[in-house]
Amino acid sequence: MSLLSVEGHADHTAAWIFVVPSESKPSCLACLLSILEDPALIPVQKKPALASLASLVQKSSEAVSSLQGNMAIASHCILTLMELLKLDDTVFVAQVLDVCVKVIGKVKSEDLVRLVLDVIQNEVTTNKDCRAVCPLFLLLGRLIHNVSSLAKVMAQDFDSLLQQLCSSLSFPDEDVQASIVYIFVYLLVGDWPANLSPGIHRQIVQEVLCLLSTAKVEALILNCLGLLRKLVTNGDSLELLMRLNMEGITLLAVLKKLLVSKKEVQQISSLQILSSIVKHPQSQSSNYTVAILQSDLMGE
Ligand SMILES: [Zn+2]
């Protein structure tokens, strides 16, 4: 009876079946999940079921209410999707990512978000192949950008995930690094200095400087500059940033490199960061302005 159904459909009760406006036949959620989790099917065979699931959560308010009222089904649905993120098919994985974000965005359940964070934490701390878990970094970035309460939950209750994200920044792949820095940009919201552990705070500060000194990929440079812009608004980060000298890598040396880069976005961003430093209340007492003026930053 549904657009897509599996052999066992006769056993699926009416509670699984939803009318989707604009589609001629109803969709059976149980059948869609069976297709998506069938290991015998390749991605191209799963695509119609993935598209149907996307339109089900977008267009059927009954389906969304049903997922909200039944956490076991919502969890099954999201875990099935997250399993598909492991497949080696970039285009399909990008589509699965979109549907994951849609399901979580529609269900709006903190329990579901915590489940997703638990799975990601478990996966990234056990699987050291950062390229393989990169879709999970991308999912986390999309979620933390869209779910405003997530940053606080992560900072307070997912310390080992944050530690692993910091360690993964040393993985030599700038796309992977860019996806992790993106997460940190949105982690630093609200009263982040109070929520974040001092150890993680310090690691983020050190890593962003190291990354900026070597970054070649535009996305990584821009994400790092976005992160730096947030860090310099906080007195503790600013003090550490101005004090750090890792074998010649200093904040002012990194900013100088970006200012002479001839890339307008990087230049503007670097100037905004310098301007924030000069305007920071701590700047006068700590002579940061003097340090900037005495550096060769302005002279060449
Ligand atoms: Zn069915």
Residues whose N, C-alpha, C, O or C-beta is under 5 A from the ligand:
A	BS01	ZN	H9 H12 C28 A30 C31
